[in-house]
Amino acid sequence: MWQHWVNFVLGLVVIVVAFLNLSGMALAWTLGILGVVIALVGLSGGVMEGGSERTVRHA
């Protein structure tokens, strides 16, 4: 659940960065680092959700 909030905040940061008028190299590094963080958070969320899908069967 917390991964959704992290993705939301990082999405807002990407929107703000777009309007900061950064130079080419600074913009590339900023967006590259944000992309890695977003990918890692998404991966951890997917791994956590995949492990929690256990079905309980009652006899």
FIDO-519699 format. One record per residue: x, z, y of N, C-alpha, C, O in turn; residue number from 1. Coordinates in pm, 1 decimal, decimal comma. Atoms other than C-alpha are relative to their C-alpha. Layout:
BEGIN
@n_u:X	n_w:Z	n_v:Y	ca_u:X	ca_w:Z	ca_v:Y	c_u:X	c_w:Z	c_v:Y	o_u:X	o_w:Z	o_v:Y	resi:NUM
...
END
This chain:
BEGIN
@n_u:82,0	n_w:0,0	n_v:-120,4	ca_u:0,0	ca_w:0,0	ca_v:0,0	c_u:85,9	c_w:0,0	c_v:126,1	o_u:55,2	o_w:-69,0	o_v:223,3	resi:1
@n_u:-83,5	n_w:-7,3	n_v:-119,1	ca_u:277,7	ca_w:85,8	ca_v:242,5	c_u:67,1	c_w:-134,3	c_v:28,1	o_u:105,5	o_w:-161,3	o_v:142,0	resi:2
@n_u:-62,7	n_w:129,6	n_v:-20,9	ca_u:422,2	ca_w:-263,3	ca_v:188,3	c_u:-81,9	c_w:-87,1	c_v:94,7	o_u:-26,5	o_w:-167,7	o_v:169,4	resi:3
@n_u:85,6	n_w:77,4	n_v:-89,6	ca_u:123,5	ca_w:-411,5	ca_v:369,1	c_u:25,9	c_w:39,1	c_v:144,9	o_u:29,0	o_w:-46,8	o_v:233,1	resi:4
@n_u:-27,2	n_w:-45,4	n_v:-137,2	ca_u:195,2	ca_w:-198,1	ca_v:675,8	c_u:136,9	c_w:-47,0	c_v:47,2	o_u:153,4	o_w:-83,7	o_v:163,5	resi:5
@n_u:-133,8	n_w:48,0	n_v:-36,4	ca_u:563,8	ca_w:-292,1	ca_v:670,1	c_u:-5,9	c_w:-148,7	c_v:32,9	o_u:53,8	o_w:-192,9	o_v:131,0	resi:6
@n_u:15,4	n_w:142,7	n_v:-28,3	ca_u:471,4	ca_w:-660,5	ca_v:650,5	c_u:-70,0	c_w:-23,4	c_v:132,6	o_u:-33,9	o_w:-114,9	o_v:206,7	resi:7
@n_u:71,7	n_w:11,6	n_v:-127,1	ca_u:230,3	ca_w:-614,0	ca_v:940,5	c_u:94,2	c_w:23,7	c_v:117,5	o_u:96,3	o_w:-54,1	o_v:212,9	resi:8
@n_u:-92,3	n_w:-32,2	n_v:-109,4	ca_u:494,5	ca_w:-450,4	ca_v:1159,9	c_u:107,0	c_w:-107,9	c_v:14,0	o_u:139,5	o_w:-148,9	o_v:125,5	resi:9
@n_u:-100,8	n_w:104,9	n_v:-7,2	ca_u:757,3	ca_w:-709,2	ca_v:1068,8	c_u:-57,8	c_w:-130,4	c_v:53,5	o_u:11,2	o_w:-204,9	o_v:123,3	resi:10
@n_u:65,6	n_w:118,2	n_v:-57,6	ca_u:510,1	ca_w:-985,4	ca_v:1148,4	c_u:-12,0	c_w:10,8	c_v:150,7	o_u:8,8	o_w:-87,0	o_v:222,5	resi:11
@n_u:5,4	n_w:-19,6	n_v:-145,3	ca_u:459,1	ca_w:-835,9	ca_v:1492,6	c_u:137,3	c_w:-17,6	c_v:64,2	o_u:149,0	o_w:-73,1	o_v:173,4	resi:12
@n_u:-136,0	n_w:16,1	n_v:-52,0	ca_u:835,7	ca_w:-821,9	ca_v:1540,3	c_u:36,8	c_w:-147,1	c_v:8,7	o_u:98,8	o_w:-188,8	o_v:106,6	resi:13
@n_u:-28,5	n_w:144,1	n_v:-2,5	ca_u:865,1	ca_w:-1191,3	ca_v:1453,4	c_u:-70,9	c_w:-65,7	c_v:118,3	o_u:-13,7	o_w:-152,0	o_v:184,9	resi:14
@n_u:73,3	n_w:55,8	n_v:-113,6	ca_u:597,0	ca_w:-1272,3	ca_v:1711,3	c_u:69,8	c_w:34,6	c_v:131,3	o_u:83,5	o_w:-50,9	o_v:218,7	resi:15
@n_u:-68,5	n_w:-42,3	n_v:-123,0	ca_u:779,4	ca_w:-1070,7	ca_v:1979,6	c_u:132,4	c_w:-74,3	c_v:16,0	o_u:166,2	o_w:-117,5	o_v:126,2	resi:16
@n_u:-129,0	n_w:68,2	n_v:-5,8	ca_u:1115,5	ca_w:-1228,2	ca_v:1892,7	c_u:-16,8	c_w:-144,0	c_v:47,9	o_u:69,9	o_w:-196,9	o_v:117,5	resi:17
@n_u:23,4	n_w:138,0	n_v:-41,0	ca_u:965,8	ca_w:-1572,9	ca_v:1944,9	c_u:-5,5	c_w:-14,4	c_v:152,2	o_u:22,7	o_w:-122,0	o_v:205,0	resi:18
@n_u:14,5	n_w:8,1	n_v:-145,6	ca_u:910,1	ca_w:-1489,3	ca_v:2312,9	c_u:114,0	c_w:68,1	c_v:75,4	o_u:105,1	o_w:84,5	o_v:197,1	resi:19
@n_u:-110,5	n_w:-68,5	n_v:-66,3	ca_u:1241,9	ca_w:-1312,4	ca_v:2385,2	c_u:103,4	c_w:-95,0	c_v:59,6	o_u:194,8	o_w:-50,2	o_v:128,8	resi:20
@n_u:-91,3	n_w:100,2	n_v:-54,4	ca_u:1424,4	ca_w:-1636,0	ca_v:2474,3	c_u:144,3	c_w:27,5	c_v:-43,6	o_u:235,7	o_w:24,1	o_v:38,8	resi:21
@n_u:-132,9	n_w:-23,9	n_v:53,8	ca_u:1721,9	ca_w:-1557,5	ca_v:2247,8	c_u:74,8	c_w:-132,0	c_v:-16,8	o_u:13,6	o_w:-237,9	o_v:-30,8	resi:22
@n_u:-80,0	n_w:119,6	n_v:23,7	ca_u:2009,8	ca_w:-1801,3	ca_v:2208,8	c_u:-13,8	c_w:-41,9	c_v:-145,9	o_u:-66,9	o_w:33,3	o_v:-227,6	resi:23
@n_u:16,1	n_w:55,2	n_v:133,8	ca_u:2026,6	ca_w:-2016,0	ca_v:1897,1	c_u:56,5	c_w:87,8	c_v:-109,6	o_u:-10,1	o_w:111,0	o_v:-210,5	resi:24
@n_u:-63,7	n_w:-79,8	n_v:104,3	ca_u:2269,0	ca_w:-1798,9	ca_v:1701,1	c_u:-66,0	c_w:137,1	c_v:-13,5	o_u:-87,7	o_w:183,5	o_v:-125,4	resi:25
@n_u:66,3	n_w:-130,7	n_v:5,5	ca_u:2104,8	ca_w:-1466,2	ca_v:1792,4	c_u:-137,4	c_w:-12,4	c_v:-63,8	o_u:-177,9	o_w:73,7	o_v:-141,8	resi:26
@n_u:132,3	n_w:22,4	n_v:57,9	ca_u:1763,7	ca_w:-1607,2	ca_v:1703,5	c_u:10,8	c_w:-24,2	c_v:-150,3	o_u:-69,5	o_w:27,9	o_v:-227,7	resi:27
@n_u:-18,3	n_w:29,2	n_v:142,5	ca_u:1890,3	ca_w:-1738,2	ca_v:1370,1	c_u:30,2	c_w:127,4	c_v:-77,8	o_u:-28,4	o_w:149,7	o_v:-183,7	resi:28
@n_u:-32,9	n_w:-125,6	n_v:67,8	ca_u:2044,0	ca_w:-1401,1	ca_v:1274,8	c_u:-120,1	c_w:93,4	c_v:-5,2	o_u:-147,4	o_w:154,3	o_v:-108,6	resi:29
@n_u:115,3	n_w:-90,3	n_v:-4,8	ca_u:1737,5	ca_w:-1206,0	ca_v:1384,8	c_u:-107,2	c_w:-41,5	c_v:-99,6	o_u:-156,5	o_w:40,8	o_v:-176,7	resi:30
@n_u:103,4	n_w:47,6	n_v:90,7	ca_u:1491,5	ca_w:-1421,6	ca_v:1196,2	c_u:48,1	c_w:-1,1	c_v:-144,8	o_u:-31,3	o_w:20,7	o_v:-236,3	resi:31
@n_u:-54,3	n_w:-4,5	n_v:135,6	ca_u:1722,1	ca_w:-1443,1	ca_v:894,3	c_u:-7,0	c_w:139,4	c_v:-58,4	o_u:-47,9	o_w:156,6	o_v:-173,3	resi:32
@n_u:5,7	n_w:-138,8	n_v:47,0	ca_u:1748,8	ca_w:-1065,4	ca_v:866,3	c_u:-144,4	c_w:43,2	c_v:-22,8	o_u:-174,6	o_w:108,1	o_v:-122,9	resi:33
@n_u:141,4	n_w:-34,2	n_v:18,3	ca_u:1374,0	ca_w:-1023,4	ca_v:917,1	c_u:-57,5	c_w:-67,2	c_v:-124,4	o_u:-136,4	o_w:-7,0	o_v:-197,2	resi:34
@n_u:46,9	n_w:70,5	n_v:119,1	ca_u:1309,0	ca_w:-1284,5	ca_v:649,9	c_u:42,9	c_w:68,2	c_v:-128,0	o_u:-35,5	o_w:78,6	o_v:-222,3	resi:35
@n_u:-49,7	n_w:-70,5	n_v:117,9	ca_u:1526,1	ca_w:-1099,0	ca_v:399,7	c_u:-76,8	c_w:129,9	c_v:-21,2	o_u:-114,1	o_w:163,0	o_v:-133,8	resi:36
@n_u:72,8	n_w:-126,7	n_v:11,4	ca_u:1352,7	ca_w:-768,0	ca_v:476,9	c_u:-143,0	c_w:-23,9	c_v:-48,7	o_u:-192,2	o_w:47,7	o_v:-136,0	resi:37
@n_u:137,2	n_w:30,6	n_v:41,5	ca_u:1006,8	ca_w:-922,4	ca_v:443,1	c_u:-3,4	c_w:-41,5	c_v:-147,2	o_u:-93,3	o_w:-1,2	o_v:-221,0	resi:38
@n_u:-4,8	n_w:42,8	n_v:139,7	ca_u:1105,4	ca_w:-1086,7	ca_v:113,7	c_u:21,8	c_w:118,9	c_v:-93,5	o_u:-41,2	o_w:127,1	o_v:-199,0	resi:39
@n_u:-25,1	n_w:-116,8	n_v:83,9	ca_u:1241,0	ca_w:-758,9	ca_v:-25,8	c_u:-120,9	c_w:91,9	c_v:-8,0	o_u:-151,2	o_w:146,1	o_v:-114,3	resi:40
@n_u:120,8	n_w:-83,7	n_v:1,9	ca_u:930,2	ca_w:-565,5	ca_v:76,5	c_u:-107,7	c_w:-64,8	c_v:-86,1	o_u:-175,5	o_w:3,6	o_v:-162,8	resi:41
@n_u:97,5	n_w:69,8	n_v:83,2	ca_u:709,3	ca_w:-830,8	ca_v:-80,6	c_u:34,1	c_w:8,8	c_v:-147,4	o_u:-54,2	o_w:26,1	o_v:-231,4	resi:42
@n_u:-43,2	n_w:-10,4	n_v:138,8	ca_u:915,1	ca_w:-823,4	ca_v:-398,2	c_u:-25,5	c_w:139,7	c_v:-55,3	o_u:-73,3	o_w:154,7	o_v:-167,8	resi:43
@n_u:22,6	n_w:-136,2	n_v:48,6	ca_u:898,7	ca_w:-446,3	ca_v:-423,4	c_u:-148,8	c_w:27,2	c_v:-18,3	o_u:-187,6	o_w:96,7	o_v:-112,2	resi:44
@n_u:144,3	n_w:-16,7	n_v:15,1	ca_u:522,3	ca_w:-455,8	ca_v:-369,0	c_u:-51,7	c_w:-69,6	c_v:-124,4	o_u:-138,3	o_w:-16,9	o_v:-194,2	resi:45
@n_u:41,6	n_w:72,7	n_v:119,2	ca_u:481,4	ca_w:-715,9	ca_v:-640,3	c_u:42,6	c_w:69,4	c_v:-127,0	o_u:-32,3	o_w:72,3	o_v:-224,6	resi:46
@n_u:-48,8	n_w:-72,1	n_v:117,3	ca_u:692,6	ca_w:-518,2	ca_v:-884,4	c_u:-81,9	c_w:126,0	c_v:-21,9	o_u:-117,0	o_w:158,6	o_v:-135,3	resi:47
@n_u:76,9	n_w:-124,1	n_v:11,9	ca_u:503,1	ca_w:-196,8	ca_v:-809,9	c_u:-141,9	c_w:-27,7	c_v:-47,6	o_u:-194,5	o_w:47,7	o_v:-129,5	resi:48
@n_u:135,9	n_w:32,2	n_v:41,7	ca_u:161,7	ca_w:-363,2	ca_v:-849,8	c_u:-3,3	c_w:-49,6	c_v:-143,5	o_u:-97,8	o_w:-21,8	o_v:-217,3	resi:49
@n_u:-5,2	n_w:52,0	n_v:136,5	ca_u:267,0	ca_w:-538,4	ca_v:-1169,4	c_u:8,3	c_w:110,6	c_v:-102,4	o_u:-47,8	o_w:98,0	o_v:-211,2	resi:50
@n_u:-13,4	n_w:-110,5	n_v:93,4	ca_u:357,4	ca_w:-208,9	ca_v:-1333,0	c_u:-121,0	c_w:90,2	c_v:-4,2	o_u:-134,9	o_w:169,6	o_v:-97,1	resi:51
@n_u:114,1	n_w:-90,8	n_v:-5,3	ca_u:34,2	ca_w:-37,9	ca_v:-1233,6	c_u:-126,8	c_w:-58,8	c_v:-61,6	o_u:-232,3	o_w:4,4	o_v:-57,6	resi:52
@n_u:117,9	n_w:65,0	n_v:56,2	ca_u:-201,2	ca_w:-280,0	ca_v:-1407,3	c_u:-13,7	c_w:33,6	c_v:-148,5	o_u:-4,7	o_w:-54,3	o_v:-234,1	resi:53
@n_u:20,0	n_w:-43,0	n_v:137,7	ca_u:-256,3	ca_w:-78,3	ca_v:-1722,0	c_u:-149,0	c_w:16,7	c_v:-24,4	o_u:-221,8	o_w:72,6	o_v:57,6	resi:54
@n_u:141,9	n_w:-16,0	n_v:32,9	ca_u:-589,7	ca_w:-94,7	ca_v:-1892,2	c_u:-13,9	c_w:112,2	c_v:-102,7	o_u:65,0	o_w:123,5	o_v:-196,5	resi:55
@n_u:27,4	n_w:-109,8	n_v:92,1	ca_u:-729,1	ca_w:206,2	ca_v:-2067,1	c_u:-121,9	c_w:-39,5	c_v:-82,4	o_u:-227,5	o_w:-71,0	o_v:-27,7	resi:56
@n_u:110,9	n_w:38,0	n_v:87,0	ca_u:-946,4	ca_w:130,6	ca_v:-2366,9	c_u:-52,9	c_w:124,4	c_v:-68,7	o_u:21,9	o_w:204,1	o_v:-125,5	resi:57
@n_u:65,3	n_w:-112,9	n_v:66,0	ca_u:-1193,3	ca_w:381,4	ca_v:-2494,6	c_u:-59,1	c_w:-49,3	c_v:-130,8	o_u:-125,0	o_w:-153,2	o_v:-135,4	resi:58
@n_u:47,9	n_w:41,6	n_v:133,5	ca_u:-1276,3	ca_w:364,8	ca_v:-2863,5	c_u:-144,8	c_w:37,8	c_v:-20,6	o_u:-201,2	o_w:10,7	o_v:-126,5	resi:59
END
